[in-house]
Amino acid sequence: MDANNRYEMLGQKLTDRQSELDLTQRAISQYSDELCSLSSWLDDKEQIILPLKSLSANEQEAGEKLKEHQVWFLFC
């Protein structure tokens, strides 16, 4: 009888541990998905910002580049 009780306790502990592992796996999966989403968003924003780094000192060229950016931004 003592062996049966110990076996049942061990089974319960294993079940509890499996539940904890499943919860942790779901949380990690959700975190990973959110991290990928953030990375994608940052990549999109980087594509918007990179062209602005190359603004010319020439006022006319800088104005044209700004207009291009404003038009592009309206479509995003």
GULO-468717 format. One record per residue (C-alpha): y, x, z. Coordinates in Angstrom, 1 decimal, padded with zeros to 4 digits. Example, Ala and Ser with C-alpha at 12.3 -4.5 7.8 and 13.67 -1.06 7.14 Angstrom:
<recs>
+--------+--------+--------+
|     c2 |     c1 |     c3 |
+--------+--------+--------+
| -004.5 |  012.3 |  007.8 |
| -001.1 |  013.7 |  007.1 |
+--------+--------+--------+
</recs>
This chain:
<recs>
+--------+--------+--------+
|     c2 |     c1 |     c3 |
+--------+--------+--------+
|  000.0 |  000.0 |  000.0 |
|  002.4 |  002.9 |  000.8 |
|  001.7 |  004.4 | -002.6 |
|  002.5 |  001.1 | -004.3 |
|  005.8 |  000.8 | -002.4 |
|  006.7 |  004.3 | -003.5 |
|  005.7 |  003.7 | -007.0 |
|  007.8 |  000.5 | -007.1 |
|  010.8 |  002.4 | -005.6 |
|  010.4 |  005.1 | -008.2 |
|  010.3 |  002.5 | -011.0 |
|  013.4 |  000.8 | -009.7 |
|  015.3 |  004.2 | -009.5 |
|  014.2 |  005.0 | -013.0 |
|  015.4 |  001.6 | -014.2 |
|  018.8 |  002.1 | -012.4 |
|  019.1 |  005.5 | -013.9 |
|  018.4 |  004.2 | -017.4 |
|  021.0 |  001.5 | -017.0 |
|  023.6 |  004.2 | -015.9 |
|  022.7 |  006.3 | -018.9 |
|  023.0 |  003.3 | -021.3 |
|  026.5 |  002.5 | -019.8 |
|  027.6 |  006.2 | -020.1 |
|  026.3 |  006.3 | -023.7 |
|  028.3 |  003.2 | -024.7 |
|  031.4 |  004.6 | -023.0 |
|  031.1 |  007.9 | -024.8 |
|  030.5 |  006.1 | -028.1 |
|  033.7 |  004.0 | -027.6 |
|  035.7 |  007.1 | -026.6 |
|  034.4 |  008.9 | -029.7 |
|  035.4 |  006.0 | -031.9 |
|  038.9 |  005.8 | -030.4 |
|  039.3 |  009.6 | -030.8 |
|  038.3 |  009.4 | -034.5 |
|  040.9 |  006.6 | -034.9 |
|  043.5 |  008.6 | -033.2 |
|  042.7 |  011.6 | -035.3 |
|  043.0 |  009.5 | -038.5 |
|  046.3 |  008.1 | -037.4 |
|  047.6 |  011.6 | -036.7 |
|  046.4 |  012.8 | -040.1 |
|  048.3 |  009.9 | -041.7 |
|  051.5 |  010.7 | -039.8 |
|  051.1 |  014.4 | -040.7 |
|  051.1 |  013.5 | -044.4 |
|  054.3 |  011.7 | -043.9 |
|  056.0 |  014.5 | -041.9 |
|  054.9 |  017.5 | -044.0 |
|  057.0 |  016.7 | -047.0 |
|  060.1 |  016.5 | -044.8 |
|  059.6 |  020.1 | -043.7 |
|  060.5 |  021.3 | -047.1 |
|  063.9 |  019.7 | -047.3 |
|  066.4 |  021.7 | -049.4 |
|  069.7 |  023.0 | -048.1 |
|  071.2 |  021.4 | -051.3 |
|  072.7 |  018.1 | -050.3 |
|  071.8 |  016.3 | -053.5 |
|  068.1 |  017.4 | -053.4 |
|  067.9 |  016.5 | -049.7 |
|  069.3 |  013.1 | -050.5 |
|  066.8 |  012.5 | -053.2 |
|  063.9 |  013.6 | -051.0 |
|  065.2 |  011.3 | -048.3 |
|  065.3 |  008.3 | -050.7 |
|  061.7 |  009.1 | -051.8 |
|  060.6 |  009.1 | -048.2 |
|  062.3 |  005.9 | -047.4 |
|  060.8 |  004.1 | -050.4 |
|  057.3 |  005.5 | -049.6 |
|  057.8 |  004.5 | -045.9 |
|  058.5 |  000.9 | -046.9 |
|  055.2 |  000.6 | -048.6 |
|  053.1 |  002.0 | -045.7 |
+--------+--------+--------+
</recs>
